[in-house]
Structures are given as C-alpha cells and as structure tokens.
Amino acid sequence: MPKKKQANGNGSIYFDKTRQRYWAGIVTPEGKRVGKRFKTMAEAIAWKNEQLTEINQGEFVEPSSVTVGEWSIEWLMTYKKDTLKQRTYERYLSLLKHLQQISGYKLQDLQPVHVQKLYKNLPTLSACTINKVHKVLKAMMTKAYDLGMIKKNVMTMVSPPRFEKKEIEIFTPDEIERILTTCLHTKKVQRYYPTILLTATTGIRIGEALGLRWCDINFTANEIFIKHSLQESLELGAYLETPKTKAGVRKIKLTDDVISVLKHLKLSAPALDIKQEQFVLTTRNNTPVKPNNFTRAWRYLLKLADVPYRNFHVLRHTHATELLAAGVPIVEVSRRLGHSKITHTLELYGHAIPNYENEIAAKVKNLYVIPK
C-alpha cells in the first residue's frame, strides 16, 4: 500500500511491507518525527489522532529515553539536595538504591505492576523501610509528572505497602532509676551520667544532647538553649546542624538537681574560652562524642543495669508520656519536645493523656440549667 499523504501537521500512515505492519508517524512540537507500528490501519489512525489531539490541547509529552535510575539521581541532585539536611540527603541516597530492579525502565514506560513487583521483591527490608521507598518513589514520579516528563503518574495507581507503626515504648520508673544509678556508679560509663540525666528530665533528642555546649546553658535561669544538634554522616563525619524547624529552637527549664550536676561537671571541664563553645559531653581527648559511639555505650549501660534494650530515643518517649500522665497540657509538652505541630505530639502520645470524662461531665452539668 502506498504512503498515505496528509497535510503538514496531520501526521502520516503507510504500510511497511517488510514488517507487515502499518506505521503511523507525527512531528512533535519540538520538531522530532516519532512513530509506531500497528497490526491494523484502524489502530494506526487511532494512535495518530490521539497524538495530534494531545498536541493541539497542549498535553503532548515529548518522547524521552530517560530511565528511572537516571531521573532518580537528577531529581535528588537538582530538586531535593539543597532543601535537605545532610543526613536526610544521605538517607534518600540509600533509599534510591533499592530502586535498582526498576532503574533500567524508561521513565515513560514504567507501569504500576513494575512498582508492585519491586515491593514484593524487597523481602529483606522492614515494612517501615519499604514504606519509605514508596514515599521517595512517589515524590520523584510526581515531580516528573508536574514537569511534563510523563503523561500520567503511575504512583497514583500503586497500592502503598502495608505499614503499621509500632507502639511507643517507654521505660518504667524503676528502670530509669536503675539506669541512672548504674551509670553514676560505674566508672566506665560515669562520664555519660550528666547527659543521660539531662535527657531523661528534658526529653531532648540524642543529637541535641551531644551537641549541647557550655554557652547553651544558663545557670542563672536554670535552662538550656537548644539551637544545634550533633549529627554524624558518611560524607562529613561529626558536625553540628540547626534544627529542622523553628520549633526545634527552644529553651527548656531544668530542675535544681540537674543544674547542680551540670555545675559540678563544668568545674572539672578543661579550661573554657571566652565564648564557652566547648561541648558539655566530650571524649577523654576533649573531642565531641559521636552518636554511634554513644549508642554503643548506651547498649553497654543497659546490659549492666539489667534493663531490656531500647534505643536512647525511648528516654524522650518516656519523658513525654510521664508529663502528659501528670496532667501537663499537651501544648506545653509539644513545645518542650520541639515539635512543629501539636498534632504530631497528640498522635505519638495521645494515649497517655488522662481520661477526664467524669470531670467533663461534672463541668457540663454546671454549664446548663435543665428544666424539670
């Protein structure tokens, strides 16, 4: 069959005798000629008309050979890196490595089934990690769709991996006492006592505790000023970073007992310069204690104290839970923890808020005069 000639901009269709297929072609808005083969003339016409309609309506997506793997790196480096903290950036890099199974697909050829099979073939990862892979993949595909790189966002048709958050763990008062007593009276971990005591009584994060400097403590006002966090990354090693949100920068009141311990520690600290920017907790060589090294000491301490292992962050959960159980308003607890949203505090610790149903009923009774 001879080539079917059409006016410029209308595309063309002809029968390829060699392959016994109909070939339909169009010229894209960028001047590229693209086409596709079909078994029947009707299929070829339908495809050609669909492409022309998309061009006329401004919905046409230029064909691209960019792969999922190539786009994942481009997306991270161009659109995300400058907005992320160093450790978050490194976490993204780690998560993107799990996309290897689908990295060779062209971005425009990726289908929901490819993604679902990816999730099924990641059995060694926890449900939590697979869920994070899903969120990163969804973010990068959404950006590709917004930029007009793909016709549809396949992630809207992908079922997210099932993931149930674990219940918050806490230490019992007896366990807290054993941890602190063991730490105070064990020479090998004794120098960690002020930091562990401070965390148990304030709920600060491990990075905030390790990043605390003497200039951040106001002994007159009995408070600490949280404005940095000590982090550790593969690229930078140990470094100080600012909190992720404005709420993370905060002042926290301390008890007299904790202030007394910190004062005693300061007396034994090496000579301080005028700015007093030295770290409160240091190694024997007067260098900052790296989070990974602190975690090893923490594990050792719990074993000595005969307390089942829970990570250091559980001290934070314990402090928040105890405050709410004692009737401290959730807005104050949220502020003390440095949460940017009270809803986050409520989601984590709402179960610890006392039940005030009886008190509420009594107050409601006094609010209204009910006719009899």
C-alpha positions in Angstrom: 0.0 0.0 0.0 1.5 3.4 -1.0 2.2 6.0 1.6 -0.9 7.9 2.7 -0.1 11.6 2.2 -1.6 14.2 4.5 -1.3 17.9 5.1 1.6 19.1 7.2 0.9 18.8 10.9 -1.6 15.9 10.3 0.9 13.1 10.5 1.2 10.2 8.1 0.4 6.5 7.8 1.9 3.8 5.5 2.1 0.1 5.3 5.5 -1.4 5.9 5.7 -4.5 3.6 8.9 -5.7 5.2 7.4 -6.0 8.7 3.8 -6.4 7.5 2.7 -3.6 9.8 1.1 -0.1 9.5 3.4 2.7 10.5 1.9 5.9 11.9 4.0 9.0 12.4 3.8 12.6 13.6 6.1 15.5 14.1 6.3 16.6 17.7 6.2 20.3 18.9 10.0 20.1 19.2 10.3 19.1 15.6 11.1 15.4 16.2 9.5 12.8 14.0 8.2 9.9 16.0 6.1 6.9 15.0 4.7 3.5 15.9 3.8 0.3 14.1 0.3 -1.4 14.3 -1.4 -4.5 13.0 -4.4 -2.7 11.6 -5.0 0.6 9.8 -7.7 1.5 12.4 -5.2 1.2 15.3 -2.7 3.3 13.4 -5.3 6.0 12.8 -6.5 6.0 16.4 -2.9 6.4 17.7 -2.1 9.2 15.3 -5.3 11.1 16.1 -4.6 10.7 19.8 -1.2 12.2 19.5 -2.4 15.1 17.4 -5.2 15.8 19.8 -2.7 15.9 22.7 -0.5 18.3 20.7 -3.5 20.6 19.9 -4.6 20.6 23.6 -1.1 21.2 24.9 -1.0 17.9 26.7 1.6 16.1 24.5 4.7 14.7 26.2 7.8 14.6 24.2 9.3 11.1 23.9 12.3 10.6 26.1 14.8 7.8 26.8 15.5 8.9 30.4 15.4 5.9 32.7 14.0 5.7 36.2 17.6 5.4 37.5 18.8 8.5 35.7 15.8 10.5 36.8 16.1 9.4 40.4 19.6 11.0 40.6 18.6 14.1 38.6 15.6 14.6 40.9 17.6 14.2 44.0 20.5 16.4 43.0 18.5 19.2 41.2 15.3 19.4 43.1 15.9 18.0 46.6 19.5 18.2 47.8 19.5 21.9 48.6 16.4 21.5 50.6 17.5 18.6 52.8 19.7 18.2 55.8 22.9 16.2 55.2 21.7 13.1 56.9 18.3 13.2 55.2 20.1 13.6 51.9 22.2 10.5 52.6 19.1 8.6 53.7 17.4 9.5 50.3 20.5 8.2 48.5 20.2 4.9 50.5 16.5 4.5 49.7 17.0 5.2 46.0 19.5 2.3 45.8 16.5 0.0 46.4 15.0 1.0 43.1 17.7 -1.0 41.2 15.1 -3.5 40.0 13.2 -0.8 38.0 16.1 1.6 37.4 16.6 0.4 33.8 13.0 1.1 32.7 12.4 4.2 30.7 10.6 6.7 32.9 7.7 6.9 30.3 7.4 3.1 30.2 7.2 2.5 33.9 3.9 0.7 34.9 2.2 0.2 38.2 2.8 -3.5 38.0 6.6 -2.9 37.9 6.4 -1.0 41.1 4.2 -3.5 42.9 6.7 -6.3 41.9 9.5 -4.2 43.2 7.9 -4.0 46.6 7.3 -7.8 46.7 11.0 -8.4 45.8 12.3 -6.4 48.8 11.7 -9.1 51.4 14.9 -8.3 53.4 13.7 -4.8 54.2 11.4 -3.9 57.0 7.8 -2.8 56.2 8.9 0.6 57.5 11.8 0.9 55.1 9.7 -0.3 52.1 7.1 2.3 53.0 9.9 5.0 52.9 11.0 3.7 49.5 7.4 4.1 48.3 7.2 7.7 49.5 10.5 8.6 47.8 9.5 7.0 44.5 6.1 8.7 44.7 7.8 12.1 45.2 10.1 11.7 42.3 7.4 10.4 39.9 5.1 13.3 41.0 7.8 15.8 40.1 8.3 14.1 36.7 4.6 14.4 36.1 4.5 18.1 37.2 7.4 18.8 34.8 5.6 17.2 31.9 8.1 14.4 31.5 5.4 11.7 31.7 1.7 11.5 30.6 0.5 10.0 33.9 1.8 9.5 37.4 1.7 5.7 37.8 2.2 6.1 41.6 -1.5 7.1 41.8 -2.3 3.6 40.8 0.1 1.8 43.1 -1.1 0.4 46.4 1.3 1.6 49.1 2.9 -1.1 51.2 1.1 -2.0 54.4 2.8 -0.5 57.3 1.7 -0.3 60.9 3.6 2.0 63.3 4.9 0.3 66.4 3.5 1.3 69.7 5.6 3.8 71.6 8.0 2.1 74.1 8.8 3.6 77.5 10.9 2.8 80.5 9.4 2.2 83.9 10.3 4.5 86.8 12.3 1.6 88.3 14.2 1.1 85.0 15.1 4.8 84.8 16.3 4.6 88.4 18.5 1.5 87.7 19.9 3.1 84.5 20.9 6.4 86.3 22.2 4.6 89.4 24.3 2.2 87.4 25.7 4.9 85.2 26.6 7.1 88.2 28.5 4.3 90.0 30.2 2.6 87.0 33.5 4.2 86.2 33.5 3.1 82.5 30.3 5.0 81.7 30.2 7.5 84.6 31.1 10.5 82.3 27.8 9.9 80.4 25.7 10.4 83.5 25.0 14.1 83.2 23.9 13.7 79.6 21.6 10.8 80.3 20.2 12.5 83.3 19.6 15.7 81.3 17.8 13.7 78.5 15.7 11.8 81.0 14.5 15.0 82.6 14.0 17.1 79.4 13.2 14.7 76.6 15.8 16.2 74.2 17.0 14.2 71.3 20.3 12.3 71.3 21.8 14.8 68.8 20.6 17.8 70.9 22.2 16.2 74.0 25.5 15.5 72.3 25.5 18.9 70.6 25.0 20.9 73.9 27.8 23.4 74.6 28.5 25.3 77.8 27.4 28.5 76.2 24.0 26.9 75.7 23.4 26.6 79.5 22.0 29.5 81.5 22.9 28.5 85.1 21.2 31.7 86.4 17.8 30.9 84.8 18.1 27.2 85.2 17.6 26.5 81.5 19.3 25.2 78.4 19.0 26.7 74.9 18.6 24.1 72.1 19.8 25.5 68.9 22.1 22.9 67.4 22.2 19.1 67.0 25.4 16.9 66.7 25.0 14.6 63.7 27.2 12.1 62.0 27.3 11.4 58.3 29.3 9.3 55.9 30.4 12.4 53.9 31.0 14.9 56.7 31.7 12.8 59.8 30.5 14.5 63.0 29.1 18.0 62.5 26.6 20.5 64.1 23.4 21.3 62.3 20.5 23.6 63.1 17.0 22.1 63.9 14.8 21.2 61.0 12.0 23.6 62.1 11.7 26.8 64.1 10.0 24.9 66.9 13.2 22.9 67.4 15.0 26.0 68.6 13.8 26.3 72.2 14.6 26.9 75.8 14.0 24.2 78.4 13.8 24.7 82.1 15.9 22.3 84.3 15.4 21.1 87.8 17.8 22.3 90.5 19.2 18.7 90.8 20.2 18.7 87.1 21.6 22.2 87.2 23.7 21.1 90.2 25.1 18.1 88.3 26.0 20.3 85.3 27.7 22.8 87.6 29.8 20.1 89.1 30.7 18.8 85.7 31.7 22.3 84.5 34.2 22.6 87.4 36.1 19.5 86.1 35.9 20.6 82.4 39.1 21.7 80.6 39.8 25.5 80.6 37.0 27.2 78.7 37.5 30.1 76.2 35.5 33.3 76.5 32.8 32.0 74.1 32.5 28.7 76.0 31.6 26.8 72.9 33.2 23.6 74.0 30.8 20.6 74.2 29.4 19.5 77.6 30.0 15.8 76.8 33.4 15.0 75.3 35.7 12.1 74.9 38.8 11.8 77.0 40.6 13.7 74.3 38.2 16.6 74.6 36.5 15.9 71.3 32.8 15.5 70.7 31.2 12.1 71.4 29.9 10.8 68.1 26.3 9.4 68.1 27.3 5.9 67.1 29.9 5.7 69.9 27.3 7.0 72.4 24.9 4.3 71.2 27.4 1.6 71.9 27.9 3.0 75.4 24.2 3.1 75.9 23.8 -0.5 75.0 26.5 -1.5 77.4 24.9 0.5 80.2 21.5 -1.1 79.8 23.2 -4.5 80.0 24.9 -3.6 83.2 21.7 -2.2 84.6 19.8 -5.4 83.7 17.3 -3.4 81.6 16.0 -4.8 78.3 17.5 -2.9 75.4 15.5 0.0 74.0 17.1 2.7 72.0 18.1 6.0 73.5 15.1 7.8 72.0 12.9 5.9 74.3 14.0 8.3 77.1 12.3 11.0 75.1 9.1 9.0 74.8 9.2 8.2 78.5 9.6 11.9 79.5 6.7 13.0 77.2 4.4 10.2 78.4 5.1 11.0 82.1 4.4 14.7 81.6 1.1 14.1 79.9 0.1 11.5 82.5 0.9 14.1 85.2 -1.6 16.4 83.6 0.8 18.8 81.8 -1.1 20.4 78.9 -0.2 18.9 75.6 0.7 22.3 74.1 3.4 22.7 76.7 4.7 19.1 76.2 4.8 19.7 72.4 6.7 22.9 72.9 9.2 21.3 75.3 9.8 18.5 72.8 10.3 20.9 69.9 7.5 19.5 67.8 6.4 21.8 65.0 2.8 20.6 65.2 0.8 19.7 68.3 -1.0 17.1 66.2 2.3 15.2 65.9 2.6 15.1 69.7 -1.0 14.0 70.0 -0.5 11.2 67.5 2.5 9.9 69.4 1.4 10.3 73.0 -2.3 10.9 73.0 -2.8 7.5 74.7 -1.0 8.9 77.8 -3.4 11.8 78.4 -5.6 11.0 81.5 -9.3 10.3 81.0 -11.2 13.3 82.2 -14.7 12.1 81.2 -16.0 12.3 84.8 -14.6 15.8 85.3 -16.0 16.9 82.0 -19.5 15.5 82.8 -19.4 17.4 86.1 -18.5 20.7 84.4 -21.1 20.2 81.7 -23.7 19.8 84.4 -22.8 23.2 85.8 -22.9 24.9 82.4 -26.6 24.4 81.7 -29.9 24.8 83.6 -32.0 21.9 82.6 -35.8 22.4 83.1 -37.5 19.8 85.2 
